[in-house]
Amino acid sequence: RAIVFLVVEFPDSSKATGTGFNVLPSGLIVTNRHVVQRPDGTRAQRIAVAFDGTTGQWKRASIELVSESDELAFLRLSTAGTYPVVNGVARDDATTGVGRPVAILGYPLGTGTAGMSGSINTLTPSATLSVGTVSKRVPETVQLDAFAAQGSSGSPVFDRRGIVVGVIYGGATESGGRIVYAVPASRLAAQLPTDARAVLR
């Protein structure tokens, strides 16, 4: 229930979609930098968020922080409320050794797999589950043998405990979505805003 579908609009009126996940009951969404900011630094002017399994319940969000070093961005929900959160974010990368199993929840191919047909006011996002294994580790990236596609950007990667151990940001284009890259949990943990530190496990 903490997975969110994102629709962003840039100043030139172009739109894009992505995935995110919530880490604070008051609404702090983690996603990718490139979902909300273009390479030239242009940022989205409007962001709408829909929690998984809700119908037509779009929330406004604003950019709180865009990482300068990693494919991470943090968004604050503008609408007051108590929102579902992930079970936790790993403090380190101890459970993402090569060969370890992982699961990904997100919206590969955007509206094509998010249950999103018809009017935007009646859409009900439904996340897709992908399972895989860790195939390679370098300090800045976890490489996974799993599936992701456009729209998966910002998807959480979970270990067998159900704790977030990475954030999907891309993949090898020649792999057909089967070689996937994620920001490691240690780098996410280091950049979490202070009020979200309690989510660390």
N, C-alpha and C positions, 0 to 999 in steps of 0.2 A: 504493500500500500504506500510505501515511501518513494516509489519510483514515479517520476514525473515526465510528461511529454511537454516539450518546449516548442513554441512557435515564436520566432523573433522577426522583427521588421527593422530594416536599416533605413537611413535617411533618404535613400533613393527609391524607397517603397518596395524593394525586393525583400522576399521572405525566405526563411530557412527553418528547418526543424532539427531537433536534437533530443537527447535524453538527459536527465539529471536525476539526482536523488537527494532527499531531505535529511538533514542531520540535527536539526533543532525543532522542538515542538512549535516554536514561534515562526519557523519558516526560514531556513538557510539552505539553499539549494547548491549542490556541487555539480558542475558541468565542465565542458571544455572551453578553453580560451577561444578557439576558432568558431565555436557556435555563436558567440556574442560579439566577437571582434574580428575584423578583417585584417589581413597582413599589413595594410597601410595604416592601421590604428583606428579606423572608423568603427565606432561601437553601435550596437543595436539601439534604436531609439524607443522601441516598444518590445516588451517581452511578456508573453502569456504562458501560464503554467497550468496544466491539468493533471491532477493526481490519478494514478492508475485506478481503474474501476469506477471512476466518478463520471457522471453524465452532464455535460454542459456547464461544469463548475470551474470556469476559468478564473485564475487568480493573476493579478498583476505582480510583476517582479521588477526589481531594479538591480543594476550591477553594483555590487559592493567592492569587489576586488578582482582584478585580472592579473594572474601571475606573470611575472616577467621572465621566469626561468622554465616554467613547465606548462603543459597544455591543461591548465586549470583555471576556472573562474568560479566566483561565489556570488550568488544572487540572493537578495532579501525579498521575501514576500511583503507586499504592501498592504495586504488585507489581514487584519488581526484574526487570530484563531489558534487552535491547537491542532497541529498537523502530525500525521504519522511519520516516524523516523526509522532509519535503519537500525539494526541491532548493535552496531558499533563500527568503528574504523580502526584497523590495526595500527599500533604504534610503530611497528617495524615490519620487516619483510621476512620474518622467520618462517611463515607458513607458505611462502611462494617459492620454495626450492624447485629445481628442475624435476619434472615428473609429477608434481603435486596436482591434484584435481581442482578445478575451479568451475564456477557457474557465472553466467552473465545474464542480466535482465535489462532489456531495453527495447527500442523501437527501430530495428533495422528496416530500411526502406521507408521510414517515416510513416506517412498516412497509409501506405499500402499494407502495413502490418499492425497498425495501432487501433484497428477496429474503427477507422475513421472514414466512414462514407456518409454522405448526406450533409445536412446543415451542421456548421461548426457548433451551433448551440445545443445539439443533441449528440455530440460525439462522446464515445466512451473508450478512452485509451485502454488497451490490453497488452501488457508487455510480453515479449517473446523471450523464452528461456533458451539459452545455449550453454552446453557443457563442453569442457575441454581440459587440457592439461598445460602446465607451464613448460615451455620448450627451451627457453633461454633467459638469462638474466644479465643485465648490465646495470650500472648504478642509476641511469636515468630511465630505463625502460624494462618492462616485463613483456616478453614475447610469449604468446599463447597459441596453441593449436586448438582453435575454436572457430566460431562463425560470428562475423559482424559485417555490417554494410552501412552505407550512407544512412544516417538517422541513428546509428548506434553510438555516435560520438557523445561522451559523457556518461555512458552506461557504467554502473558499478560492477566490479568483479568480486565475487564472494569466495571465501575458502569453505572448507567442509563444516566450519562452525557457524557459517552464515554471517561472518564479519567481512566488511569491505577491505580488500587487499589491493585494489587497483582501480583505475578509471580509464576506460577504453578511449583512445584518441585517434586510431587509424589502423592501417594494415598495409601489407605488401600488395600492390595493385595486381601483380601477376598471379597472386594466389587465389583469386576468386573469393576473397573474403575469409579464407581459411588460415591465414597467418595474420594475427591480430596483435596490436601493440597497446600497452597500457602504462599509465603513470603509476609507479609503485606507491604503496600505502605510506611508506616512510616520508616521501616527498609531499604527499597530501597532508599528513599529520603535522609536518613542520610549518605548513602555511595556513592551517585552520585558524579562523578568527578566535580570539581569546574566549569569547562566550560559548564556543562550541567544543572546547577542549575536553569536556566531560564525556564526549562520545568516544574518546580513545580507549581502546581495550588492549 
